[in-house]
Each structure stands twice: as C-alpha cells, then as structure tokens.
C-alpha cells in the first residue's frame, strides 16, 4: 500500500503516469514525457511503491498456499 506521503507526491504526476501506462501511446512520445516531467525524480518512488505492494501480495499468496 502507498503511504499518504507517497500518494501526495504521485498525485502531481497523475497525467504523465496515465500516459506512460497507456498501450496506445508510442514509446517515442513516452520518452518525451519522461524528459519533460523530470522522470528521474518520481520514477524511483513509483517503482519502489509498486515493488513493495507486489511483494506483499506475493507473500500473502505464498502464505495462504502453505497454510
């Protein structure tokens, strides 16, 4: 789960995140979005929170299978 601070930080980048995850937008355009929005700042935060959330879900699934 995202913390309140992470949600607040990512809220500013909602539109670029939606565009980056869209399958209809070409990669060339996505690269421009990253360059214009300062991708190096918010991408690590997004990746970190996604990995944490996925790791938690995987761990729960493994525990339920072992029980």
C-alpha positions as CSV (number, residue, x, y, z in Angstrom):
1,X,0.0,0.0,0.0
2,X,1.1,3.5,-0.6
3,X,1.6,5.9,2.3
4,X,-0.2,9.2,2.4
5,X,3.1,11.0,1.6
6,X,3.7,8.8,-1.5
7,X,0.1,9.4,-2.7
8,X,0.5,13.1,-2.3
9,X,3.8,13.1,-4.2
10,X,2.5,10.9,-7.0
11,X,-0.8,12.9,-7.3
12,X,1.1,15.7,-9.1
13,X,2.2,13.2,-11.8
14,X,-1.1,11.5,-12.4
15,X,-1.5,12.6,-16.0
16,X,2.0,11.5,-17.1
17,X,1.6,8.2,-15.3
18,X,-1.6,7.5,-17.1
19,X,0.1,8.4,-20.4
20,X,3.1,6.2,-19.7
21,X,1.0,3.2,-18.9
22,X,-1.2,3.6,-22.0
23,X,-0.7,1.0,-24.7
24,X,-1.9,3.3,-27.4
25,X,0.8,5.9,-26.9
26,X,4.1,5.2,-28.8
27,X,7.4,4.7,-26.9
28,X,8.9,7.8,-28.6
29,X,6.2,10.0,-27.1
30,X,6.7,8.3,-23.7
31,X,10.4,9.2,-23.7
32,X,9.5,12.8,-24.3
33,X,7.1,12.7,-21.3
34,X,9.9,11.4,-19.1
35,X,12.3,14.1,-20.2
36,X,9.8,16.9,-19.8
37,X,8.4,15.7,-16.4
38,X,11.8,15.1,-14.8
39,X,11.4,11.3,-14.8
40,X,14.4,10.7,-12.6
41,X,12.6,12.3,-9.6
42,X,9.3,10.4,-9.4
43,X,10.0,7.1,-11.2
44,X,12.0,5.6,-8.3
45,X,9.2,6.5,-5.9
46,X,6.7,4.8,-8.2
47,X,8.8,1.7,-8.8
48,X,9.6,1.4,-5.0
49,X,5.9,1.5,-4.1
50,X,4.9,-0.9,-6.8
51,X,7.6,-3.4,-5.8
52,X,6.5,-3.2,-2.1
53,X,2.9,-3.7,-3.0
54,X,3.6,-6.6,-5.3
55,X,6.0,-8.2,-2.8
56,X,3.3,-8.0,-0.1
57,X,0.7,-9.6,-2.4
58,X,3.1,-12.4,-3.4
59,X,4.0,-13.1,0.2
60,X,0.3,-13.3,1.2
61,X,-0.4,-15.7,-1.7
62,X,2.5,-17.9,-0.7
63,X,1.4,-18.0,2.9
64,X,-2.2,-18.9,2.0
65,X,-0.9,-21.8,-0.1
66,X,1.3,-23.1,2.7
67,X,-1.5,-23.0,5.3
